[in-house]
Amino acid sequence: MTRQMTGAKMVVQALKDQGVDTVFGYPGGAVLPIYDEIFLQNDIRHYLVRHEQGAVHAAEGYARSTGKPGVVLVTSGPGATNAVTGITDALMDSIPLIVLTGQVPTFLIGTDGFQEADTVGITRPCTKHNWLVKDPETLSDTIHQAFHVATQGRPGPVLIDIPKDVQFATGTYTPPEQARTQHYRPKTDGDADAIEALVDLMEQAERPIFYTGGGVINSGRPACATLRELVDATGFPITSTLMGLGAYPASGKNWLGMLGMHGLYEANLAMHDCDLMINVGARFDDRITGRIQDFSPGSRKAHIDIDPSSINKVIRVDVPIIGDVGTVLAEVLKRWKARGGKTQAPKVLDWWHQIKEWRKVDCLAFTASEKTIKPQHALARLEALTRDHPDRYICTEVGQHQMWAAQYMGFEDPHRWMTSGGLGTMGYGFPASIGVQVAHPDALVINVAGEASWLMNMQELGTAAQYMLPVKQFILNNERLGMVRQWQELLHGERYSHSWSESLPDFVKLAEAFGAKGIMVSDPADLDDAIMEMLRHDGPVIFDCLVEKHENCYPMIPSGKPHNEMLLGENVSTGDAIGTSGAVLV
Amino acid sequence: MSALNLKQGLSKHSAYDLRDPHMEAQERHTLAVVVDNEAGVLARVIGLFSGRGYNIESLTVAETDHTGHVSRITIVTTGTPSVIDQIKAQLGRIVPVHEVHDLTVEGPAVERELALFKVAGTGNDRIEALRLAEIFRANVVDSTLESFVFEITGTPQKVDAFADLMRPLGMIEMARTGVAALARGAE
């Protein structure tokens, strides 16, 4: 049965057939026919944001908290270019998104028409793939392909640019099952010999460690469950990147905490001294490795990743396994058990004794003050007061507060932690929290923010207010760009060039101006009550927490240093923490 | 040191092989990339090279299967072995890319390039140019009383050699196609 319909109607029909019920977007001239079709139906709910960047981050929050792809609809020209930061963010963090952009009609393309931009040209390097659809006959097929490409293999954002005349024109609708998706089939099963080699290594390892990343979360809940089973069965320690938090529970007995530039002392030293590193869905990012030449010099390395280009990109590995993390881990667990479930248990126990020695350093210790709120203290209290909430989601912006949130908050499950890892996008957290709340209306959604990051997308307060989304904006306000200030202190002779804000808003009044609730707290004695007040309020809250202005985030591996040259809070030397060769790194 | 006894040769990329990647020798590789012939596919390939800082020595592209809408891009690139591996992996994950072949390592291959040379002159230079063209099996495809256009086919080295000889004899312009390459043998 062939079905004739307009391009605009096809867009809505294809979204419905793909199971989409939520779209984040902003209308404009080149997408009006699609907005008309959205008006004429009730299956897909559209959320009007206040800026296209916010739409993309909201869709990212939606996608990361549900495991489903996020959908964005914006207009041509500025609508598309405003979306670019969010799209790049999704590419770096492997978040599946379908971005639909309007385009000037085909006969105006190339004439510098009003609100024309070369959207597919601009977004080619920041999407997994993109399409300009010039023929209504191929539109629905392309949309189905887009969902396939965005979600299969290593997930990522895709973009479909749809000229306005194609939206008006009539064509034949192709249902999802008839779409041409067979050409894109990433390999998901790991190579059997490589898996066998990994099991060999696991049986012989004396100082093993699992190093896991966002790939485990992207693979899905079954992958996380298999990971937990494998870690508990082997008794090996496990650490994770910022992106992978929640794949293994923070309360789990083998959990070492996050690794990396601001990771835990014990996690980084274990990475440095291990003899077997099992990288599961992580990508040896420079925040993780520190100085490449000194990265875990004595270890054999296995790397499980669905993206062949991640293998040997930064760190040469001994056992590369290309495949889906969940499928490969299940096979590793099966083979290891079938061979008797052997480990060098006494040696691994010695390894744990060593790790426990490192733990005694208590690298996250801080001295709370009675006069000012320490940011670590604020997050420790937020964690204590929300840890037992049955349905809690945490988003962050980017900077010191992000690292403190990763250090002081515990994540028991995947899809509960939304943060901009790869691109480090200030302004990510607030719109992301909106997307999470849309997906989980009854959940507690908190965005841990710094005041500078938060101001970057503060216009989304309008979105939160309009849809009565009870997102909690937990702002650690130090009136500084804290991480920039920290680097200027350590690296640029304490010359604080443009790293503070001269005129910050009164956040309580700002909240009230949008009909939201504002809470300001500056006295440590009032902190718990203020947090409880925030949690009790059924509506959006801006929580302005005035914190110590010059607190630094530790532990810290300075740029260009190896894991075992970490700076700790107590014995910090600010003189030559970062050498001149490290200074060129970011 | 580790107590592990990993079989030698399990992986050619052992972490114990602590060569500094910057010290690795540069290699020249010819890659054949089979792609869907769709709008923007060449831009994706070129954008990958410029965005990630890889070299392109030459690049040719043309449709090779009209009904299947398949094109073949032949790229000659230079880089360290790890960079070459990374280039191949990055090319492989471009959605419209079907296959990536490294003709330099996959066995013997034939590489050919076509070039056109415009050589102007009279007297002995003109005679010498024509004589050399015969030696190089170049064809004359255009001729006036003061000029020739030669067509030459061969390896890039042969084309370079011919260019070196023509330059002092009045070469005023040259156009090269870049390398086209195929693996030798029946497969």
Boltz contact constraints between the chains, C-beta under 6 A:
constraints:
  - contact:
      token1: [A, 124]
      token2: [B, 47]
      max_distance: 6.0
  - contact:
      token1: [A, 125]
      token2: [B, 47]
      max_distance: 6.0
  - contact:
      token1: [A, 125]
      token2: [B, 51]
      max_distance: 6.0
  - contact:
      token1: [A, 129]
      token2: [B, 95]
      max_distance: 6.0
  - contact:
      token1: [A, 149]
      token2: [B, 95]
      max_distance: 6.0
  - contact:
      token1: [A, 184]
      token2: [B, 95]
      max_distance: 6.0
  - contact:
      token1: [A, 197]
      token2: [B, 10]
      max_distance: 6.0
  - contact:
      token1: [A, 204]
      token2: [B, 4]
      max_distance: 6.0
  - contact:
      token1: [A, 206]
      token2: [B, 3]
      max_distance: 6.0
  - contact:
      token1: [A, 275]
      token2: [B, 2]
      max_distance: 6.0
  - contact:
      token1: [A, 298]
      token2: [B, 2]
      max_distance: 6.0
  - contact:
      token1: [A, 300]
      token2: [B, 4]
      max_distance: 6.0
  - contact:
      token1: [A, 300]
      token2: [B, 6]
      max_distance: 6.0
  - contact:
      token1: [A, 301]
      token2: [B, 15]
      max_distance: 6.0
  - contact:
      token1: [A, 308]
      token2: [B, 89]
      max_distance: 6.0
  - contact:
      token1: [A, 309]
      token2: [B, 89]
      max_distance: 6.0
  - contact:
      token1: [A, 309]
      token2: [B, 90]
      max_distance: 6.0
  - contact:
      token1: [A, 309]
      token2: [B, 93]
      max_distance: 6.0
  - contact:
      token1: [A, 312]
      token2: [B, 13]
      max_distance: 6.0
  - contact:
      token1: [A, 313]
      token2: [B, 86]
      max_distance: 6.0
  - contact:
      token1: [A, 316]
      token2: [B, 13]
      max_distance: 6.0
  - contact:
      token1: [A, 316]
      token2: [B, 15]
      max_distance: 6.0
  - contact:
      token1: [A, 318]
      token2: [B, 11]
      max_distance: 6.0
  - contact:
      token1: [A, 318]
      token2: [B, 14]
      max_distance: 6.0
  - contact:
      token1: [A, 318]
      token2: [B, 15]
      max_distance: 6.0
